[in-house]
Amino acid sequence: MPHRIIIDQINTLLGNNRPNEALTVVYQAILDHPHSLEINTNALYLTLNMPPALCAQHLAQVSACHHVVGLETLTDKLITLFSSHPERYELFATLGNILCRLESADLAIKSFDQVLIAAGSADIAAKAIVGEYQATAASYDGVDAHQASGQNFVTLLAECLQGPRHRLNIVDAACGSGLAGPALRPWAASLTGLDLSPTMLAMADQTGLYDRLVEGDMTDTLNAMPESADLLICAGATCYLRDLAPFLAAARTWLKPGGQLFFADFPALDGMGVKETIGGTFRYCRSAALTREMAAAHGFSELNGILELSFTLPAFHWHFRKE
Ligand SMILES: C[S@@+](CC[C@H](N)C(=O)[O-])C[C@H]1O[C@@H](n2cnc3c(N)ncnc32)[C@H](O)[C@@H]1O
């Protein structure tokens, strides 16, 4: 049977709310056509709406159909299969997302790393960033992935937000539209937002949660505020920085001794790489070893480093303290 017809059959069963029968067809299809990109892609996309336990069960069944044991061997098999696919970015990003949700951090990073290209020498120009957010600001908060990413970030950030409320001087670097503001405000004696984009800052202003909003490059702005704060956060913006060193140096300057730094950063398997997004823009990605080495060199000790989804992709959520 042509693969397209099998997939139509699976979709019809799913549309008629018969998921178990759909899965039976999927498993038989993998047994019959183990090298089919279409069928394996379909099996992968089915996991996107599954809760982790069901997803793990499904992938175990997919492994059995491929006559392999374990998630690692299945990941390697899918990596080989997807490598020549024209939609490889989407496929590896999806596989990385699924593995991250299954808490298989090493495999998620390995899969995500397949889409990275060598990091060039040029920084992403501030002008391009401002232009990008001028175009997308109005719809930013309405995108599910942005809301979910913000939610994951503040859930992990909760560890930094302890002790008495209203005591911390907090900076939300690259605050964007202010999605982290509601989580930060109850802990803040003062809350400052920094961003390159005036359009995004205007949205943060509308939340009424920030005491101060500063337009400009976060590294430059932080350097101008020595030892004035307890907590610095940065969600979804270190990926614009080719070199993390100036940002870490500025964070060190800005934080009081014992102050905390919390940020999310896309991973690479080794060193660093660049990912090209579906929209054709670029983001820098770094290995855990590189970030740890740089943070230590700037006088930060690591409190935590967890891989969690950020903008639907695996991302390290780093928590450091200035020593
Ligand atoms: C993906 S958004 C994230 C916004 C917000 N932190 C959140 O989690 O919703 C990235 C933001 O980073 C800002 N940005 C990027 N590079 C920056 C830089 N060097 N300095 C200040 N802001 C920057 C952009 O203007 C944009 O508002």
The ligand as a Gaussian input file, in Angstrom:
#p B3LYP/6-31G(d) Opt

LIG

0 1
 C       12.635000      35.960000      22.395000
 S       12.431000      37.543000      23.082000
 C       12.341000      37.141000      24.801000
 C       11.645000      38.175000      25.601000
 C       11.394000      37.839000      27.054000
 N       12.634000      37.723000      27.793000
 C       10.550000      36.601000      27.163000
 O       11.024000      35.581000      27.678000
 O        9.395000      36.642000      26.722000
 C       14.038000      38.215000      22.908000
 C       14.165000      39.642000      23.343000
 O       15.551000      39.922000      23.480000
 C       15.810000      41.240000      23.060000
 N       17.255000      41.343000      22.824000
 C       18.007000      40.607000      21.986000
 N       19.299000      40.941000      22.107000
 C       19.377000      41.916000      23.041000
 C       20.451000      42.685000      23.605000
 N       21.725000      42.494000      23.239000
 N       20.156000      43.581000      24.556000
 C       18.884000      43.795000      24.950000
 N       17.837000      43.121000      24.446000
 C       18.070000      42.178000      23.511000
 C       14.892000      41.393000      21.865000
 O       14.684000      42.754000      21.540000
 C       13.640000      40.663000      22.355000
 O       12.758000      41.541000      22.995000

